[in-house]
Amino acid sequence: MSQKTYSLATIVKLNNGLTMPGIHLGVYLTSGNETYKAVQWALESGYRGFDSAQMYHNERDTGNAITDFLKSPKNTSKLSREDIHYTSKLASNSDYETARKSIKKSVRECGLGYIDLFLLHSPYGGKRARLESWRAVEDAVEAGEVKIGGVSNYGVKHLKELLESKPRLLPAVNQIEVHPFNTRTEITSFCQQNGIMVESYAPLARALRMKHPVIVDLSRKYQCTPAQLMVTWNCQHGFVPLPKSTKKERIAENADISRITIEESDMKTLDGLDEYLVTDWDPVDAP
Ligand SMILES: NC(=O)c1ccc[n+]([C@@H]2O[C@H](COP(=O)([O-])OP(=O)(O)OC[C@H]3O[C@@H](n4cnc5c(N)ncnc54)[C@H](OP(=O)(O)O)[C@@H]3O)[C@@H](O)[C@H]2O)c1
């Protein structure tokens, strides 16, 4: 565990030598103008990473918000497309051709020219669909449609299956639910031992434990909000959190963590809150 501090300027290095932001905005369960506004507020606050998916039906809204921001007077840092990191995900694993077409559709939908990180959203569909869909991701990377390939909701057995298939590309990322109330140590340890970056979704535990007494006490101690405490806990574990909010103030608040360093003993206390709290779906044991 590192004791350095984290912020929207934090960059992490992946197993393919490429880098990405250390904190991204999640846009799950947002749509239309709500997504558009959240992404623009986030860009104004300094976010450079955005986590969308085919299943969220907001790839276009997210892409448009980014494109419009880059062209607008609000782009005071003169950012270009290359400064932004955009993620999307394949809704369902299937045969190679279907997956390949679906990735191309996502690239068109976002209007950003390419996708920085493309994930298989879940391991559902069985071994053959997983491996064929992964081959489609590899070819999309080779074709320049996608820069980085990864997976999501993969348990250790799915990761082993992919690694043992001798893929042309190793998954750079596994995006899974992680927060102090669901630490998923077995999966995160396997990822870290194998050079796979853990992206933590629902890093705020979907706001279900903001009033937990340990969270409240430690937030007081570090003079931060419960959300900032949980984002910092994720970063200090070496994970990349994707906090979601549609509120301008919270978007800024959630990543404003550069003055916070959680002491080792308090990290352990937070680790001890694990209760396998699942806030959404839980495909990590899928056959
Ligand atoms: N790969 C997957 O299967 C998967 C699954 C789930 C999520 N994800 C990704 O991970 C992202 C984050 O996960 P999530 O959206 O499920 O949960 P989350 O980020 O843990 O929590 C979001 C919830 O917390 C509230 N919130 C945000 N900031 C707050 C603050 N400072 N104080 C109090 N409440 C606050 C939000 O409400 P307001 O919007 O009203 O602020 C929203 O209800 C998603 O958006 C998505 O990009 C991926």
The ligand as an SDF file (V2000), in Angstrom:
LIG
                    3D

 48 52  0  0  0  0  0  0  0  0999 V2000
  -19.0230   -2.9190  -14.7200 N   0  0  0  0  0  0  0  0  0  0  0  0
  -20.1720   -2.9810  -14.0590 C   0  0  0  0  0  0  0  0  0  0  0  0
  -20.8580   -3.9990  -14.0480 O   0  0  0  0  0  0  0  0  0  0  0  0
  -20.6340   -1.7780  -13.3010 C   0  0  0  0  0  0  0  0  0  0  0  0
  -21.7090   -1.8950  -12.4100 C   0  0  0  0  0  0  0  0  0  0  0  0
  -22.0920   -0.7670  -11.6860 C   0  0  0  0  0  0  0  0  0  0  0  0
  -21.4040    0.4280  -11.8720 C   0  0  0  0  0  0  0  0  0  0  0  0
  -20.3720    0.5180  -12.7790 N   0  0  0  0  0  0  0  0  0  0  0  0
  -19.6510    1.7960  -13.0120 C   0  0  0  0  0  0  0  0  0  0  0  0
  -19.2190    2.3370  -11.7910 O   0  0  0  0  0  0  0  0  0  0  0  0
  -19.7860    3.6360  -11.6120 C   0  0  0  0  0  0  0  0  0  0  0  0
  -20.0540    3.9310  -10.1480 C   0  0  0  0  0  0  0  0  0  0  0  0
  -20.9210    2.9570   -9.5930 O   0  0  0  0  0  0  0  0  0  0  0  0
  -22.3940    3.3010   -9.1140 P   0  0  0  0  0  0  0  0  0  0  0  0
  -22.8910    4.4140   -9.9280 O   0  0  0  0  0  0  0  0  0  0  0  0
  -23.1690    2.0450   -9.1200 O   0  0  0  0  0  0  0  0  0  0  0  0
  -22.2340    3.6810   -7.5850 O   0  0  0  0  0  0  0  0  0  0  0  0
  -21.3760    4.7320   -6.6990 P   0  0  0  0  0  0  0  0  0  0  0  0
  -20.5000    5.5810   -7.5290 O   0  0  0  0  0  0  0  0  0  0  0  0
  -20.7730    3.9470   -5.6000 O   0  0  0  0  0  0  0  0  0  0  0  0
  -22.5220    5.6050   -6.0350 O   0  0  0  0  0  0  0  0  0  0  0  0
  -23.3660    6.4320   -6.7730 C   0  0  0  0  0  0  0  0  0  0  0  0
  -24.4700    6.9220   -5.8370 C   0  0  0  0  0  0  0  0  0  0  0  0
  -23.9050    7.7240   -4.7970 O   0  0  0  0  0  0  0  0  0  0  0  0
  -24.5150    9.0290   -4.7980 C   0  0  0  0  0  0  0  0  0  0  0  0
  -23.4450    9.9730   -4.4870 N   0  0  0  0  0  0  0  0  0  0  0  0
  -22.4310   10.3540   -5.2890 C   0  0  0  0  0  0  0  0  0  0  0  0
  -21.6070   11.1960   -4.6500 N   0  0  0  0  0  0  0  0  0  0  0  0
  -22.1120   11.3850   -3.4160 C   0  0  0  0  0  0  0  0  0  0  0  0
  -21.7100   12.1680   -2.3080 C   0  0  0  0  0  0  0  0  0  0  0  0
  -20.6160   12.9120   -2.3430 N   0  0  0  0  0  0  0  0  0  0  0  0
  -22.4710   12.1160   -1.1900 N   0  0  0  0  0  0  0  0  0  0  0  0
  -23.6080   11.3570   -1.1440 C   0  0  0  0  0  0  0  0  0  0  0  0
  -24.0430   10.5910   -2.1680 N   0  0  0  0  0  0  0  0  0  0  0  0
  -23.2900   10.6060   -3.2960 C   0  0  0  0  0  0  0  0  0  0  0  0
  -25.0660    9.1960   -6.1980 C   0  0  0  0  0  0  0  0  0  0  0  0
  -26.1860   10.0460   -6.2080 O   0  0  0  0  0  0  0  0  0  0  0  0
  -26.2180   11.4080   -7.0990 P   0  0  0  0  0  0  0  0  0  0  0  0
  -25.9880   11.0100   -8.5450 O   0  0  0  0  0  0  0  0  0  0  0  0
  -27.5760   11.9300   -6.8150 O   0  0  0  0  0  0  0  0  0  0  0  0
  -25.1150   12.2720   -6.5690 O   0  0  0  0  0  0  0  0  0  0  0  0
  -25.4950    7.7820   -6.5450 C   0  0  0  0  0  0  0  0  0  0  0  0
  -26.7460    7.4830   -5.9770 O   0  0  0  0  0  0  0  0  0  0  0  0
  -21.0420    3.5910  -12.4710 C   0  0  0  0  0  0  0  0  0  0  0  0
  -21.5600    4.8640  -12.7680 O   0  0  0  0  0  0  0  0  0  0  0  0
  -20.5430    2.8370  -13.6780 C   0  0  0  0  0  0  0  0  0  0  0  0
  -19.7880    3.7040  -14.5020 O   0  0  0  0  0  0  0  0  0  0  0  0
  -19.9870   -0.5750  -13.4680 C   0  0  0  0  0  0  0  0  0  0  0  0
  1  2  1  0
  2  3  2  0
  2  4  1  0
  4  5  1  0
  4 48  2  0
  5  6  2  0
  6  7  1  0
  7  8  2  0
  8  9  1  0
  8 48  1  0
  9 10  1  0
  9 46  1  0
 10 11  1  0
 11 12  1  0
 11 44  1  0
 12 13  1  0
 13 14  1  0
 14 15  2  0
 14 16  1  0
 14 17  1  0
 17 18  1  0
 18 19  2  0
 18 20  1  0
 18 21  1  0
 21 22  1  0
 22 23  1  0
 23 24  1  0
 23 42  1  0
 24 25  1  0
 25 26  1  0
 25 36  1  0
 26 27  1  0
 26 35  1  0
 27 28  2  0
 28 29  1  0
 29 30  1  0
 29 35  2  0
 30 31  1  0
 30 32  2  0
 32 33  1  0
 33 34  2  0
 34 35  1  0
 36 37  1  0
 36 42  1  0
 37 38  1  0
 38 39  2  0
 38 40  1  0
 38 41  1  0
 42 43  1  0
 44 45  1  0
 44 46  1  0
 46 47  1  0
M  CHG  2   8   1  16  -1
M  END
$$$$
